[in-house]
Amino acid sequence: MFNITNEIKKAFNGDAWHGNHVMQTLNNVNPEKAFSHFVPGAHSVAEIALHLTAWTEEVTSRLTGKPTGEPERGDWPEPDARTPQAWERIIFDFKIANEELIRLCESLKDNQWNDEVKSERNPALGTGVTNVELVSGLAQHHAYHSGQIALLSKF
């Protein structure tokens, strides 16, 4: 019934309307530049990729019925290391997080998409945000940060 799963697939690694999907954008990053801060006060590409992973995992958590909260990794996790191998691990973790989310989305029943995400403050109440809105927001989040990564990759 819902095509939102297709939207997250396209944003992650499909035919996104806005250009390269986020995996292609990440794969185009020079590993030696992924940790550089080219703009004062801005995040590095690696930090953005970790942020994307953290929020993808948080959306998966919320879809399984856990209440809203800060991602387990934190909103803006710091890289553990700044090496080409660390960059490859960041990309791998992002890929796994999205694949897990897509599998979960594909397993949801049509009537579950209208369920409200549970509130952290009062899990018995909803947040006013439905599961379909949550996944739609993540697809938009992917597109937004993919654009930032593409711009930073030009430095």
Buried (B, 14 or more C-beta within 10 A) or exposed (E): EBEBBBBBBBBBBEEBEEEBBBBBBBEEBEBEBBBBEEEEEEBBBBBBBBBBBBBBBBBBBBBEEBBBEEBEBEEEBEBEEBBEEBBEBBBEBBBEBBEEBBEBBEEBEEEBBEBBBBBEEEEEEBBEBBBBBBBBEBBEBBBBBBBBBBEBBEE
